Amino acid sequence: MISRRIVLQAALAGGTSLFSVPGTALPRASPTEAGILDPAAIRKYATELAIPPVMPSNGGAGQDTYTIGVRQFRQQVLPPGMPSTTLFGYGSSGHPETFHWPAFTIEAQYGRTVQVRWVNQLVGTDGRPLPHLLPVDPTLHWANPPGGIRRRDSRPTFLSTPRPYRGPVPVVTHLHGGANEEESDGYAEAWYLPDARYMPRGYARVGTFYEEFAKKSEAKFGRPWSPGEAVFHYANQNRAATLWFHDHTLGITRLNVYAGMSGFYLLRGGPSDLREGILPGPAPRLGDPPGTRYYEIPIVVQDRSFRTDGTLYYPASRALFDGFKGPYVPGSDIPPIWNPEHFGKVMVTNGRTWPVLPVEPRRYRFRFLNGCNARTLIMKVVADPSAPRPVAAELPIWQVGSDGGFLPAPVRRDQVLLAPAERADVVVDFSSAPVGTELYLINEGPDAVFAGGTVGTGFPAANPKTTGQIMKFVIGPLVTADTSTPPAQLTLPPCEPLGAADRTRRVALGEVASARVPGVTPSAVLLGVMGPNGRPKLMGWADPVTENPAVGSTEIWEIHNLTKDAHPIHIHEVQFQDVDRQTLPDGRRRPPQAWERGFKDTVLAYPRETTRVKVRFGRAGRYMWHCHILEHEDNEMMRPLHVGPA
């Protein structure tokens, strides 16, 4: 078997590694399982874009309180007349009609605490815990509830290749981009099973750190955690920004998010926000009457595949990725089910396939989120969605904010590149388009792992007939006068620099080829540190903590990407600033792009480059940093981060 991409030969045992050597690209295998829905059979632009309403709260004195469950439900994701889709997702436990993918939006105000009781309600009507909708690979280092207290959060040992895990589903929710204490971070080993009536004997019901965090949280806030739930507190002291929440359970994040566990969390107000009315609005509010027109809209773009019965499709064998059919356990170290990446064949926007949004000839504010597992998006507004790539942009996109809030100044762009988990706060002005005009938001990113470059020369664009299209805009008559400020005239809130760094930390990204089956790669994707000799030492999730910054310290992180892929790197509970990039081994440094000059929590580390970010660590605790390609994160490309004394 020929390796799919560059291989960083490394051995977990002893942490030894060699420099990367050229590999040969292997085309991805197409799914061969029966019953996969052909994307061409799905009517495009047959359904209006769903605009997520606001999540209802329980009120509360001095804070906003929520009880949000994770349940199984059905939703019309495909166009009317096609089957509905079974999902796992969030909703207000007291309001069954609110369960939706993406979740209803949590609206938060600067300085006002939000308390969320996150409840695992993945239980059937018979009281038994529900199995996962998707194939869980039990050979990874994962939550592993069947291991009991002693072997939870570990990589199990099998004497033969196991079937997918079919037991109760663990969950834990992370507020991506938040700045909160460790017990409210959604740590990967703080998961919990539902409080079901019939639980398998001997299973661990909570992760390794759940009980420690539960005690700490109760001591601080006086609110105990009950079985099947966690109570998180979000202080909302960071900059006004587009945040989002999603599941983060060890080893199955890719599956829980793919099944529907994600939603927006919009933080408003404070010194880093703009006065209401400067940007287009309104956004959805609690209690809006039907038919309310919105000019600020959160939009999450995700890719999925479906079976002909409407259910979600996710590959159940490594063979569907690169053709490797075994041997698996015990004959090799290649996980039998895990796929190094997965790219859905259908674009889903706000929970509907290829929707349409009627717009007026005026300005709109869109809060874009790339919620894909592995796909990098390159989005632009065009007149012909099927035109040969690259397509000339019909309208500019003015970017005013990124992950951590507003940029120093608006940036006029023809296209917006977003890696998984990145956000872009943008203004699009439709006032120049005549009534009746149809425009399209397309994607020119690849149907594969992004590695940088330019569409057409550096990589082929996504399929123009399917994954190269996202949604449609239809311009109608003006209904509401636009009093917002033109983006070129905006003065945005100040974006203060972080100041001098106390130290530089050199970290590494790499891959591990199979140690038992020559030429098969990767068996895992790893993080690590760069040694004083310039050689990487790669480590897994269970290895001792190596990132242990002091509370209040400011560090430069040099992220050395030794692979052939671009990796979106996310550091929990901080907002950092990009410094520069440098081609390896000794290339010229280049500054961040204009749209990268604000605060970020996810940075795209390009292949064969060193990416530098400046980070200030403001609170003690146990957190994580990882690649946000979810398949990578789930198989070792995640490391613990401990701020302050360990």
Beta strands, then each sheet from edge to edge (+ up, - down):
strand 1: 63-75
strand 2: 85-92
strand 3: 103-109
strand 4: 113-120
strand 5: 173-176
strand 6: 229-234
strand 7: 241-247
strand 8: 262-268
strand 9: 296-306
strand 10: 312-313
strand 11: 346-349
strand 12: 352-353
strand 13: 356-359
strand 14: 363-370
strand 15: 377-382
strand 16: 397-402
strand 17: 405-413
strand 18: 416-418
strand 19: 423-429
strand 20: 438-443
strand 21: 469-475
strand 22: 503-512
strand 23: 524-530
strand 24: 536-539
strand 25: 554-561
strand 26: 567-571
strand 27: 576-583
strand 28: 589-590
strand 29: 599-600
strand 30: 602-605
strand 31: 609-616
strand 32: 621-627
strand 33: 638-643
sheet 1: 2+ 1- 4- 6+
sheet 2: 3+ 8+ 7- 5+
sheet 3: 10+ 9- 11+ 12-
sheet 4: 10+ 9- 14- 19+ 16- 17+
sheet 5: 13+ 21+ 20- 15+ 18-
sheet 6: 24+ 23- 22+ 25+ 31- 27+ 28-
sheet 7: 24+ 23- 22+ 25+ 31- 27+ 29-
sheet 8: 30+ 26- 32+ 33-
end
